[in-house]
Amino acid sequence: MGIATTDLAVRESPWAKARQLFARQPILGPFGALVVLCVFFSLASSTFLSIDNFSTILQQIVVVATLALGQTLIILTAGIDLANGAILVLGTLVMAKVATAGSGSPILGLLLGLIVCVVVATVSGLLVTSVKLPPFIVTLGMLAVVVAIANLYSGGTTTQADSGLLTWLGTTKYLFGRAPFTYGIFLAAGLYLIVGLMLAKTAWGKHVYAVGGDIDAARLTGIRINRTTASVYALAGLVYGFGAWLALGRAPTADPNAYQTGNLDSITAVVIGGTSLFGGRGGVVGTVIGALIVAVLRSGLTQMGIDSNYQNLATGALVILAVAFDQATRRVKA
């Protein structure tokens, strides 16, 4: 009787209740961290809390946040994509080269770039589903393949994207007469909204969570595991394609050596945002918060004059803490 009473007291302790709350609402942790960082840097730097600074932060994260959106979809199925940055770079090269070759068409370049990104990502998905290879191995190999193709296709040189269409997303408009925002920010926000609604409001979205949460249970309920997983990789590829367009809006040059850490940066945003690396839990709202946490941390530390090595150290520590926090809350939920 005493043991049962003790166990009940432990379960009802404030710490236990807090862990249960975070287990049910994993987004609370990242959101709280973002608020704390914003408050701290606002007090530490007189230039942090300004419209121009926040606009700069959004413009800086728009490409990585788009990569992270596609990465979120794949991680929700308990997979991972190490090739997404390379796929984006290949997309920029195709767009720029087709648009600038002879009487090339910018529209055709954009469409072909999107198609290439979808095809490459879909191949990864088919290898995972049909050949039953681990996503880590598949996308690691795909990373090497796509990097080689990009260098061969470009000859190791950059290509200028002179077309107004390809660089259009970098156009700046001023909201309310003073807040500078690019079209790329609105496109990224639209992508997040669409994918978020697909995950939350459609049967396909429920299937994605089910596959990542418990693949055997999902199979027993009649979910087509291979089709769902392959569709996730294909949709992620389309998102990477839009990321390529956003990248050209940020810098009108297709560089085969760009975004070499895009895969790691996107994983960082996803993990810090509360999406579980074990699949089945998380979402796009957490990912955008995770991307903002990294950007706010770097911006604030830069304005405080902190060395970039310490910025990387802080980011790495956040990733480790996020994974540890995820494991702790998963045990509570179980």
C-alpha positions as CSV (number, residue, x, y, z in Angstrom):
1,M,0.0,0.0,0.0
2,G,2.8,2.4,0.9
3,I,4.6,1.6,-2.4
4,A,1.5,2.3,-4.4
5,T,1.0,5.6,-2.6
6,T,4.6,6.6,-3.2
7,D,4.3,5.7,-6.9
8,L,1.1,7.8,-7.1
9,A,2.9,10.8,-5.5
10,V,5.8,10.5,-8.1
11,R,3.3,10.4,-10.9
12,E,1.5,13.5,-9.6
13,S,4.6,15.5,-8.9
14,P,4.9,18.8,-10.7
15,W,7.9,17.5,-12.6
16,A,6.0,14.4,-13.8
17,K,3.1,16.5,-14.8
18,A,5.4,18.9,-16.8
19,R,6.9,15.9,-18.6
20,Q,3.5,14.6,-19.5
21,L,2.5,18.0,-20.8
22,F,5.6,18.2,-23.0
23,A,5.0,14.7,-24.1
24,R,1.5,15.6,-25.3
25,Q,2.6,19.0,-26.7
26,P,6.2,18.7,-27.9
27,I,6.1,22.1,-29.5
28,L,6.0,23.8,-26.1
29,G,9.7,23.3,-25.5
30,P,11.0,24.8,-28.7
31,F,8.5,27.7,-28.5
32,G,9.6,28.4,-25.0
33,A,13.2,28.3,-26.0
34,L,12.6,30.8,-28.9
35,V,10.8,33.2,-26.5
36,V,13.6,33.1,-24.0
37,L,16.3,33.7,-26.7
38,C,14.4,36.6,-28.1
39,V,13.9,38.2,-24.7
40,F,17.6,37.6,-23.8
41,F,19.0,39.1,-27.0
42,S,16.6,42.0,-26.9
43,L,18.1,42.9,-23.5
44,A,21.7,42.2,-24.5
45,S,21.6,44.1,-27.8
46,S,20.0,47.3,-28.7
47,T,19.8,46.4,-32.4
48,F,18.2,42.9,-32.1
49,L,14.6,43.9,-31.5
50,S,13.9,45.7,-34.8
51,I,11.9,45.1,-37.9
52,D,14.9,45.2,-40.1
53,N,16.7,42.6,-38.0
54,F,13.8,40.2,-38.0
55,S,13.3,40.6,-41.7
56,T,17.0,39.8,-42.2
57,I,16.6,36.7,-40.1
58,L,13.7,35.5,-42.2
59,Q,15.5,36.1,-45.4
60,Q,18.6,34.2,-44.1
61,I,16.7,31.1,-43.1
62,V,14.2,30.9,-46.0
63,V,16.3,28.3,-48.0
64,V,17.3,26.1,-45.1
65,A,13.8,26.3,-43.7
66,T,12.4,25.0,-47.0
67,L,15.0,22.2,-47.0
68,A,13.9,21.5,-43.4
69,L,10.2,21.3,-44.5
70,G,11.0,18.4,-46.9
71,Q,13.3,16.8,-44.2
72,T,10.4,17.0,-41.7
73,L,8.2,14.9,-44.0
74,I,10.9,12.2,-44.3
75,I,11.8,12.2,-40.6
76,L,8.1,11.8,-39.7
77,T,8.3,8.4,-41.5
78,A,11.4,7.5,-39.4
79,G,13.7,8.2,-42.3
80,I,16.3,10.8,-43.0
81,D,17.6,12.6,-46.1
82,L,21.3,13.4,-46.3
83,A,21.1,14.4,-50.0
84,N,18.5,17.2,-49.8
85,G,21.1,20.0,-50.0
86,A,22.8,18.4,-53.0
87,I,19.4,17.9,-54.7
88,L,18.6,21.6,-54.2
89,V,22.0,22.6,-55.7
90,L,21.4,20.3,-58.8
91,G,18.0,22.0,-59.2
92,T,19.6,25.5,-59.2
93,L,22.1,24.4,-61.9
94,V,19.4,22.9,-64.1
95,M,17.2,26.0,-63.8
96,A,20.1,28.4,-64.5
97,K,21.7,26.5,-67.3
98,V,18.5,25.8,-69.2
99,A,17.3,29.4,-68.8
100,T,20.6,30.8,-70.1
101,A,21.5,28.3,-72.8
102,G,21.1,29.9,-76.3
103,S,17.5,30.8,-76.7
104,G,16.7,29.1,-73.4
105,S,13.4,29.6,-71.6
106,P,13.3,30.6,-67.9
107,I,9.9,28.9,-67.5
108,L,11.3,25.7,-69.0
109,G,14.4,25.9,-66.8
110,L,12.2,26.4,-63.7
111,L,10.0,23.4,-64.6
112,L,12.9,21.1,-65.4
113,G,14.6,22.0,-62.2
114,L,11.5,21.2,-60.2
115,I,11.2,17.9,-62.1
116,V,14.8,16.9,-61.6
117,C,14.5,17.4,-57.8
118,V,11.3,15.4,-57.7
119,V,12.8,12.5,-59.7
120,V,16.0,12.3,-57.7
121,A,14.2,12.3,-54.3
122,T,11.7,9.8,-55.7
123,V,14.5,7.4,-56.6
124,S,15.7,7.6,-53.0
125,G,12.2,6.8,-51.9
126,L,11.9,3.8,-54.2
127,L,15.2,2.4,-53.1
128,V,14.0,2.6,-49.5
129,T,10.6,1.0,-50.2
130,S,11.4,-1.5,-52.9
131,V,14.9,-2.6,-52.2
132,K,14.3,-2.2,-48.4
133,L,17.6,-0.3,-47.9
134,P,18.0,1.9,-44.8
135,P,17.2,5.6,-45.6
136,F,20.5,6.7,-44.1
137,I,22.5,4.5,-46.5
138,V,20.3,5.3,-49.5
139,T,20.5,9.1,-49.0
140,L,24.2,9.0,-48.1
141,G,24.9,7.2,-51.4
142,M,22.6,9.6,-53.2
143,L,24.5,12.5,-51.7
144,A,27.7,11.3,-53.4
145,V,25.9,10.6,-56.7
146,V,24.1,13.9,-56.9
147,V,27.3,15.9,-56.0
148,A,29.2,14.1,-58.7
149,I,26.4,14.8,-61.3
150,A,26.2,18.4,-60.3
151,N,30.0,18.9,-60.8
152,L,30.0,17.0,-64.1
153,Y,27.0,18.9,-65.4
154,S,28.4,22.3,-64.4
155,G,32.0,21.6,-65.2
156,G,32.8,22.8,-61.7
157,T,31.9,26.4,-62.6
158,T,29.1,28.7,-61.5
159,T,26.2,29.8,-63.7
160,Q,24.6,33.2,-63.5
161,A,20.8,33.2,-63.3
162,D,20.1,36.4,-65.2
163,S,16.4,35.7,-65.7
164,G,13.9,37.9,-63.9
165,L,11.7,34.8,-63.3
166,L,14.5,32.8,-61.6
167,T,15.5,35.7,-59.3
168,W,12.0,37.0,-58.8
169,L,11.6,35.6,-55.3
170,G,14.4,37.8,-54.1
171,T,12.3,40.9,-54.9
172,T,11.8,43.0,-51.8
173,K,8.5,44.7,-50.9
174,Y,7.7,46.8,-47.9
175,L,4.8,45.9,-45.8
176,F,3.0,48.8,-44.1
177,G,5.6,51.0,-45.7
178,R,8.6,50.0,-43.6
179,A,8.9,46.2,-43.1
180,P,11.0,44.7,-45.9
181,F,10.0,41.2,-47.0
182,T,10.9,39.3,-50.1
183,Y,8.5,37.2,-52.2
184,G,10.6,34.2,-51.2
185,I,9.4,34.6,-47.6
186,F,5.8,34.4,-48.7
187,L,6.4,31.4,-50.9
188,A,8.1,29.6,-48.0
189,A,5.2,30.5,-45.7
190,G,2.8,29.2,-48.3
191,L,4.7,25.9,-48.6
192,Y,4.6,25.4,-44.8
193,L,0.9,26.2,-44.7
194,I,0.0,23.7,-47.5
195,V,2.2,20.9,-46.2
196,G,0.9,21.5,-42.6
197,L,-2.7,21.3,-43.8
198,M,-1.9,18.1,-45.7
199,L,-0.4,16.5,-42.6
200,A,-3.2,17.7,-40.3
201,K,-6.3,17.4,-42.4
202,T,-5.9,14.6,-44.9
203,A,-5.9,10.8,-44.7
204,W,-2.5,10.9,-46.3
205,G,-1.1,12.9,-43.4
206,K,-2.5,10.5,-40.9
207,H,-0.9,7.7,-42.8
208,V,2.5,9.5,-42.7
209,Y,2.3,9.7,-38.9
210,A,1.1,6.1,-38.7
211,V,4.0,4.8,-40.8
212,G,6.6,6.7,-38.6
213,G,4.9,5.8,-35.3
214,D,4.5,2.1,-35.7
215,I,5.0,0.6,-39.2
216,D,3.7,-2.8,-38.3
217,A,0.6,-1.4,-36.8
218,A,0.1,0.8,-39.8
219,R,0.5,-2.2,-42.1
220,L,-2.1,-4.2,-40.1
221,T,-4.6,-1.3,-40.5
222,G,-4.4,-1.5,-44.3
223,I,-2.1,1.5,-44.9
224,R,0.0,1.0,-48.0
225,I,3.4,1.6,-46.5
226,N,5.5,1.7,-49.7
227,R,3.1,4.0,-51.5
228,T,2.9,6.4,-48.6
229,T,6.7,6.4,-48.0
230,A,7.5,6.9,-51.7
231,S,5.0,9.8,-51.9
232,V,6.7,11.5,-49.0
233,Y,10.0,11.4,-50.7
234,A,8.5,12.7,-54.0
235,L,6.7,15.6,-52.2
236,A,10.0,16.4,-50.3
237,G,11.7,16.5,-53.7
238,L,9.2,19.0,-54.9
239,V,9.8,21.1,-51.8
240,Y,13.6,21.0,-52.5
241,G,12.8,22.2,-56.0
242,F,11.1,25.3,-54.7
243,G,14.0,25.6,-52.3
244,A,16.3,25.8,-55.4
245,W,14.2,28.6,-56.8
246,L,14.4,30.4,-53.5
247,A,18.2,29.9,-53.5
248,L,18.4,31.7,-56.8
249,G,16.3,34.5,-55.4
250,R,18.7,34.8,-52.5
251,A,21.8,34.8,-54.7
252,P,21.4,34.8,-58.5
253,T,24.3,32.3,-59.0
254,A,24.0,28.5,-59.4
255,D,27.1,27.2,-57.6
256,P,27.9,23.4,-57.5
257,N,29.6,23.9,-54.2
258,A,26.8,25.8,-52.4
259,Y,24.8,24.5,-49.5
260,Q,27.3,21.8,-48.6
261,T,25.9,21.7,-45.0
262,G,22.3,22.1,-46.1
263,N,21.5,18.5,-45.0
264,L,22.9,19.0,-41.5
265,D,21.3,22.5,-41.2
266,S,17.9,21.1,-42.1
267,I,18.2,18.2,-39.7
268,T,19.2,20.6,-37.0
269,A,16.1,22.7,-37.5
270,V,13.8,19.7,-37.5
271,V,15.3,18.1,-34.4
272,I,15.4,21.4,-32.4
273,G,11.8,22.0,-33.5
274,G,10.6,18.9,-31.6
275,T,10.1,16.4,-34.5
276,S,11.3,13.0,-33.3
277,L,14.1,11.3,-35.1
278,F,12.3,8.0,-34.4
279,G,9.3,9.1,-36.5
280,G,5.6,9.6,-35.9
281,R,5.7,12.8,-33.8
282,G,6.3,16.4,-34.6
283,G,5.3,18.7,-37.5
284,V,6.0,21.7,-39.6
285,V,5.2,24.3,-37.0
286,G,8.0,22.9,-34.8
287,T,10.3,22.9,-37.8
288,V,9.9,26.6,-38.5
289,I,10.4,27.4,-34.8
290,G,13.5,25.2,-34.9
291,A,14.8,27.1,-37.9
292,L,14.1,30.4,-36.1
293,I,15.8,29.3,-33.0
294,V,19.0,28.6,-34.9
295,A,18.8,31.9,-36.8
296,V,18.0,34.0,-33.7
297,L,20.8,32.3,-31.8
298,R,23.3,33.1,-34.5
299,S,22.0,36.6,-35.1
300,G,22.0,37.5,-31.4
301,L,25.4,36.1,-30.7
302,T,26.9,37.8,-33.8
303,Q,25.5,41.2,-32.6
304,M,27.0,40.5,-29.2
305,G,30.4,39.9,-30.9
306,I,30.6,36.2,-30.0
307,D,33.0,34.1,-32.1
308,S,31.3,31.9,-34.7
309,N,32.9,28.8,-33.2
310,Y,31.0,29.4,-30.0
311,Q,27.8,29.8,-32.1
312,N,28.4,26.4,-33.6
313,L,29.1,25.0,-30.1
314,A,25.8,26.4,-28.8
315,T,23.9,25.0,-31.9
316,G,25.3,21.6,-31.4
317,A,24.5,21.6,-27.7
318,L,20.9,22.5,-28.6
319,V,20.6,19.5,-30.9
320,I,21.9,17.1,-28.3
321,L,19.5,18.6,-25.7
322,A,16.6,18.4,-28.2
323,V,17.2,14.7,-28.8
324,A,17.6,13.9,-25.1
325,F,14.4,15.8,-24.4
326,D,12.6,13.8,-27.1
327,Q,13.7,10.5,-25.7
328,A,12.6,11.6,-22.2
329,T,9.2,12.6,-23.3
330,R,8.8,9.5,-25.5
331,R,9.4,7.3,-22.4
332,V,6.7,9.3,-20.5
333,K,4.2,8.9,-23.4
334,A,4.9,5.2,-23.6
